Amino acid sequence: MVIIICLLLNLYLLAIFARIILSWFPLDPNGSMATVAGFLFMVTDPVLAPLRRAIPAVRLGSVALDLSPIIVIIGVQVLRGIIC
């Protein structure tokens, strides 16, 4: 059971990193990457959206840095350290 939980935590980390990377590129709404991005958003939004509402983005000049993925990554790493 622990192995399955560790695998799911690793997959969730991978999904968050993939979402971060995909957010840097414009996506064609009809392209295959848009389907992948939609799946990643569906998987990661239940955790990221509440954090995004609670923690405002950090303004760096004209750019806003969303801290919610960083906080979730740290939280998942802590869970992995405890469980795995």
OpenMM code with the backbone's topology and positions (N, CA, C; nanometers):
from openmm import Vec3, app, unit

residues = "MET VAL ILE ILE ILE CYS LEU LEU LEU ASN LEU TYR LEU LEU ALA ILE PHE ALA ARG ILE ILE LEU SER TRP PHE PRO LEU ASP PRO ASN GLY SER MET ALA THR VAL ALA GLY PHE LEU PHE MET VAL THR ASP PRO VAL LEU ALA PRO LEU ARG ARG ALA ILE PRO ALA VAL ARG LEU GLY SER VAL ALA LEU ASP LEU SER PRO ILE ILE VAL ILE ILE GLY VAL GLN VAL LEU ARG GLY ILE ILE CYS".split()
positions = [
    Vec3(0.0816, -0.1199, 0.0000),
    Vec3(0.0000, 0.0000, 0.0000),
    Vec3(0.0859, 0.1263, 0.0000),
    Vec3(0.1945, 0.1224, 0.0760),
    Vec3(0.2841, 0.2383, 0.0828),
    Vec3(0.3465, 0.2648, -0.0534),
    Vec3(0.3793, 0.1591, -0.1255),
    Vec3(0.4404, 0.1748, -0.2577),
    Vec3(0.3439, 0.2456, -0.3525),
    Vec3(0.2168, 0.2121, -0.3452),
    Vec3(0.1166, 0.2756, -0.4315),
    Vec3(0.1023, 0.4234, -0.3971),
    Vec3(0.0992, 0.4557, -0.2694),
    Vec3(0.0888, 0.5960, -0.2273),
    Vec3(0.2111, 0.6740, -0.2740),
    Vec3(0.3294, 0.6156, -0.2592),
    Vec3(0.4521, 0.6826, -0.3039),
    Vec3(0.4501, 0.7039, -0.4547),
    Vec3(0.4024, 0.6044, -0.5291),
    Vec3(0.3919, 0.6174, -0.6743),
    Vec3(0.2953, 0.7290, -0.7118),
    Vec3(0.1815, 0.7362, -0.6446),
    Vec3(0.0839, 0.8418, -0.6726),
    Vec3(0.1390, 0.9804, -0.6393),
    Vec3(0.2124, 0.9912, -0.5298),
    Vec3(0.2744, 1.1198, -0.4953),
    Vec3(0.3766, 1.1606, -0.6008),
    Vec3(0.4561, 1.0641, -0.6492),
    Vec3(0.5536, 1.0932, -0.7548),
    Vec3(0.4840, 1.1362, -0.8835),
    Vec3(0.3758, 1.0682, -0.9193),
    Vec3(0.3009, 1.1056, -1.0392),
    Vec3(0.2386, 1.2442, -1.0246),
    Vec3(0.1925, 1.2769, -0.9046),
    Vec3(0.1346, 1.4092, -0.8817),
    Vec3(0.2414, 1.5179, -0.8957),
    Vec3(0.3605, 1.4913, -0.8425),
    Vec3(0.4708, 1.5864, -0.8604),
    Vec3(0.5018, 1.6053, -1.0080),
    Vec3(0.5051, 1.4969, -1.0821),
    Vec3(0.5309, 1.5043, -1.2255),
    Vec3(0.4231, 1.5864, -1.2956),
    Vec3(0.2981, 1.5682, -1.2565),
    Vec3(0.1883, 1.6445, -1.3159),
    Vec3(0.2022, 1.7936, -1.2859),
    Vec3(0.2424, 1.8276, -1.1659),
    Vec3(0.2599, 1.9694, -1.1312),
    Vec3(0.3744, 2.0303, -1.2115),
    Vec3(0.4871, 1.9595, -1.2202),
    Vec3(0.5995, 2.0106, -1.2989),
    Vec3(0.5614, 2.0252, -1.4459),
    Vec3(0.4886, 1.9281, -1.5000),
    Vec3(0.4451, 1.9371, -1.6396),
    Vec3(0.3520, 2.0566, -1.6593),
    Vec3(0.2639, 2.0804, -1.5633),
    Vec3(0.1732, 2.1951, -1.5727),
    Vec3(0.2515, 2.3264, -1.5707),
    Vec3(0.3515, 2.3340, -1.4839),
    Vec3(0.4340, 2.4549, -1.4766),
    Vec3(0.5023, 2.4798, -1.6104),
    Vec3(0.5614, 2.3759, -1.6667),
    Vec3(0.6331, 2.3908, -1.7937),
    Vec3(0.5369, 2.4279, -1.9061),
    Vec3(0.4214, 2.3624, -1.9122),
    Vec3(0.3244, 2.3944, -2.0173),
    Vec3(0.2700, 2.5362, -2.0048),
    Vec3(0.2693, 2.5911, -1.8858),
    Vec3(0.2169, 2.7270, -1.8682),
    Vec3(0.3078, 2.8324, -1.9309),
    Vec3(0.4298, 2.7952, -1.9633),
    Vec3(0.5232, 2.8899, -2.0243),
    Vec3(0.5029, 2.9050, -2.1747),
    Vec3(0.4258, 2.8160, -2.2356),
    Vec3(0.4111, 2.8143, -2.3805),
    Vec3(0.2655, 2.8376, -2.4198),
    Vec3(0.2446, 2.9106, -2.5306),
    Vec3(0.1071, 2.9246, -2.5797),
    Vec3(0.0607, 2.7915, -2.6395),
    Vec3(-0.0637, 2.7552, -2.6135),
    Vec3(-0.1162, 2.6289, -2.6633),
    Vec3(-0.2284, 2.6539, -2.7633),
    Vec3(-0.2275, 2.5770, -2.8707),
    Vec3(-0.3357, 2.5798, -2.9678),
    Vec3(-0.4561, 2.5088, -2.9060),
    Vec3(-0.5703, 2.5760, -2.8956),
    Vec3(-0.6861, 2.5138, -2.8300),
    Vec3(-0.7306, 2.3822, -2.8945),
    Vec3(-0.6994, 2.3632, -3.0222),
    Vec3(-0.7401, 2.2416, -3.0923),
    Vec3(-0.6280, 2.1388, -3.1002),
    Vec3(-0.5120, 2.1694, -3.0440),
    Vec3(-0.3978, 2.0794, -3.0536),
    Vec3(-0.3997, 1.9698, -2.9486),
    Vec3(-0.3116, 1.8739, -2.9687),
    Vec3(-0.3038, 1.7614, -2.8747),
    Vec3(-0.2473, 1.8053, -2.7397),
    Vec3(-0.1613, 1.9060, -2.7392),
    Vec3(-0.1056, 1.9537, -2.6125),
    Vec3(-0.2129, 2.0205, -2.5274),
    Vec3(-0.3139, 2.0762, -2.5917),
    Vec3(-0.4248, 2.1351, -2.5159),
    Vec3(-0.5017, 2.0266, -2.4410),
    Vec3(-0.5108, 1.9087, -2.5005),
    Vec3(-0.5760, 1.7962, -2.4330),
    Vec3(-0.4951, 1.7532, -2.3121),
    Vec3(-0.3630, 1.7454, -2.3294),
    Vec3(-0.2740, 1.7096, -2.2183),
    Vec3(-0.2838, 1.8147, -2.1088),
    Vec3(-0.2796, 1.9420, -2.1482),
    Vec3(-0.2885, 2.0505, -2.0502),
    Vec3(-0.4224, 2.0463, -1.9772),
    Vec3(-0.5295, 2.0170, -2.0485),
    Vec3(-0.6605, 2.0063, -1.9846),
    Vec3(-0.6638, 1.8961, -1.8803),
    Vec3(-0.6019, 1.7828, -1.9124),
    Vec3(-0.5946, 1.6731, -1.8157),
    Vec3(-0.5126, 1.7145, -1.6937),
    Vec3(-0.3984, 1.7805, -1.7173),
    Vec3(-0.3132, 1.8238, -1.6061),
    Vec3(-0.3858, 1.9247, -1.5174),
    Vec3(-0.4605, 2.0153, -1.5786),
    Vec3(-0.5371, 2.1125, -1.5004),
    Vec3(-0.6443, 2.0418, -1.4186),
    Vec3(-0.7107, 1.9420, -1.4787),
    Vec3(-0.8152, 1.8683, -1.4079),
    Vec3(-0.7578, 1.7936, -1.2869),
    Vec3(-0.6363, 1.7419, -1.3007),
    Vec3(-0.5743, 1.6644, -1.1931),
    Vec3(-0.5185, 1.7545, -1.0834),
    Vec3(-0.4605, 1.8678, -1.1211),
    Vec3(-0.3897, 1.9507, -1.0234),
    Vec3(-0.4745, 2.0638, -0.9647),
    Vec3(-0.5783, 2.1066, -1.0335),
    Vec3(-0.6584, 2.2198, -0.9848),
    Vec3(-0.7277, 2.1980, -0.8504),
    Vec3(-0.7744, 2.0773, -0.8182),
    Vec3(-0.8392, 2.0622, -0.6872),
    Vec3(-0.7495, 2.0986, -0.5691),
    Vec3(-0.6189, 2.0879, -0.5856),
    Vec3(-0.5263, 2.1250, -0.4780),
    Vec3(-0.4759, 2.2677, -0.4974),
    Vec3(-0.4437, 2.3041, -0.6214),
    Vec3(-0.3845, 2.4356, -0.6465),
    Vec3(-0.4851, 2.5507, -0.6339),
    Vec3(-0.6079, 2.5309, -0.6775),
    Vec3(-0.7059, 2.6408, -0.6788),
    Vec3(-0.7345, 2.6976, -0.5399),
    Vec3(-0.7581, 2.6150, -0.4370),
    Vec3(-0.7812, 2.6738, -0.3040),
    Vec3(-0.6596, 2.7508, -0.2517),
    Vec3(-0.5404, 2.6991, -0.2790),
    Vec3(-0.4194, 2.7712, -0.2369),
    Vec3(-0.4054, 2.9027, -0.3118),
    Vec3(-0.4388, 2.8996, -0.4393),
    Vec3(-0.4282, 3.0206, -0.5211),
    Vec3(-0.5225, 3.1290, -0.4697),
    Vec3(-0.6393, 3.0875, -0.4208),
    Vec3(-0.7337, 3.1854, -0.3638),
    Vec3(-0.6848, 3.2380, -0.2295),
    Vec3(-0.6179, 3.1537, -0.1516),
    Vec3(-0.5738, 3.1926, -0.0173),
    Vec3(-0.4434, 3.2715, -0.0183),
    Vec3(-0.3555, 3.2421, -0.1131),
    Vec3(-0.2239, 3.3060, -0.1171),
    Vec3(-0.2140, 3.3889, -0.2448),
    Vec3(-0.2052, 3.5196, -0.2324),
    Vec3(-0.1971, 3.6029, -0.3527),
    Vec3(-0.0631, 3.5849, -0.4238),
    Vec3(-0.0646, 3.6101, -0.5529),
    Vec3(0.0579, 3.6022, -0.6320),
    Vec3(0.1529, 3.7139, -0.5901),
    Vec3(0.2813, 3.6855, -0.5964),
    Vec3(0.3839, 3.7841, -0.5630),
    Vec3(0.4121, 3.8672, -0.6880),
    Vec3(0.4027, 3.9981, -0.6749),
    Vec3(0.4281, 4.0868, -0.7891),
    Vec3(0.5763, 4.1145, -0.7999),
    Vec3(0.6316, 4.0893, -0.9167),
    Vec3(0.7711, 4.1196, -0.9473),
    Vec3(0.7724, 4.2130, -1.0673),
    Vec3(0.7527, 4.3409, -1.0410),
    Vec3(0.7397, 4.4367, -1.1498),
    Vec3(0.6078, 4.4140, -1.2213),
    Vec3(0.6157, 4.3846, -1.3511),
    Vec3(0.4938, 4.3610, -1.4286),
    Vec3(0.4554, 4.2132, -1.4340),
    Vec3(0.5301, 4.1295, -1.3634),
    Vec3(0.5060, 3.9848, -1.3649),
    Vec3(0.4533, 3.9407, -1.2287),
    Vec3(0.3588, 3.8481, -1.2300),
    Vec3(0.3067, 3.7914, -1.1054),
    Vec3(0.3545, 3.6470, -1.0932),
    Vec3(0.4112, 3.6132, -0.9781),
    Vec3(0.4614, 3.4783, -0.9527),
    Vec3(0.3616, 3.4050, -0.8640),
    Vec3(0.3048, 3.2972, -0.9177),
    Vec3(0.2086, 3.2150, -0.8435),
    Vec3(0.2864, 3.1189, -0.7539),
    Vec3(0.2678, 3.1315, -0.6238),
    Vec3(0.3420, 3.0489, -0.5283),
    Vec3(0.2741, 2.9162, -0.4966),
    Vec3(0.1506, 2.8977, -0.5400),
    Vec3(0.0778, 2.7758, -0.5031),
    Vec3(0.1456, 2.6472, -0.5509),
    Vec3(0.2001, 2.6391, -0.6730),
    Vec3(0.2690, 2.5148, -0.7102),
    Vec3(0.3914, 2.4868, -0.6232),
    Vec3(0.4625, 2.5907, -0.5855),
    Vec3(0.5816, 2.5726, -0.5015),
    Vec3(0.5411, 2.5173, -0.3654),
    Vec3(0.4335, 2.5708, -0.3087),
    Vec3(0.3868, 2.5245, -0.1778),
    Vec3(0.3393, 2.3797, -0.1856),
    Vec3(0.2686, 2.3445, -0.2928),
    Vec3(0.2215, 2.2063, -0.3083),
    Vec3(0.3392, 2.1115, -0.3279),
    Vec3(0.4383, 2.1523, -0.4057),
    Vec3(0.5570, 2.0679, -0.4256),
    Vec3(0.6268, 2.0427, -0.2923),
    Vec3(0.6424, 2.1469, -0.2126),
    Vec3(0.7053, 2.1300, -0.0806),
    Vec3(0.6207, 2.0371, 0.0062),
    Vec3(0.4891, 2.0559, 0.0047),
    Vec3(0.4008, 1.9706, 0.0838),
    Vec3(0.4070, 1.8245, 0.0416),
    Vec3(0.4095, 1.7995, -0.0887),
    Vec3(0.4185, 1.6616, -0.1375),
    Vec3(0.5538, 1.6012, -0.1007),
    Vec3(0.6590, 1.6811, -0.1090),
    Vec3(0.7920, 1.6312, -0.0714),
    Vec3(0.7954, 1.5946, 0.0769),
    Vec3(0.7322, 1.6751, 0.1602),
    Vec3(0.7260, 1.6442, 0.3037),
    Vec3(0.6486, 1.5142, 0.3250),
    Vec3(0.5348, 1.4998, 0.2571),
    Vec3(0.4578, 1.3756, 0.2672),
    Vec3(0.5394, 1.2549, 0.2217),
    Vec3(0.6128, 1.2724, 0.1121),
    Vec3(0.6975, 1.1623, 0.0640),
    Vec3(0.8033, 1.1267, 0.1667),
    Vec3(0.8594, 1.2271, 0.2323),
    Vec3(0.9597, 1.2011, 0.3349),
    Vec3(0.9029, 1.1262, 0.4543),
    Vec3(0.7782, 1.1539, 0.4874),
    Vec3(0.7143, 1.0872, 0.6009),
    Vec3(0.6692, 0.9459, 0.5636),
    Vec3(0.6075, 0.9327, 0.4472),
    Vec3(0.5452, 0.8057, 0.4094),
    Vec3(0.6421, 0.7092, 0.3418),
    Vec3(0.7203, 0.7608, 0.2497),
    Vec3(0.8026, 0.6712, 0.1664),
    Vec3(0.9299, 0.6370, 0.2368),
] * unit.nanometer
topology = app.Topology()
chain = topology.addChain("A")
for resn in residues:
    res = topology.addResidue(resn, chain)
    for name in ("N", "CA", "C"):
        topology.addAtom(name, app.Element.getBySymbol(name[0]), res)
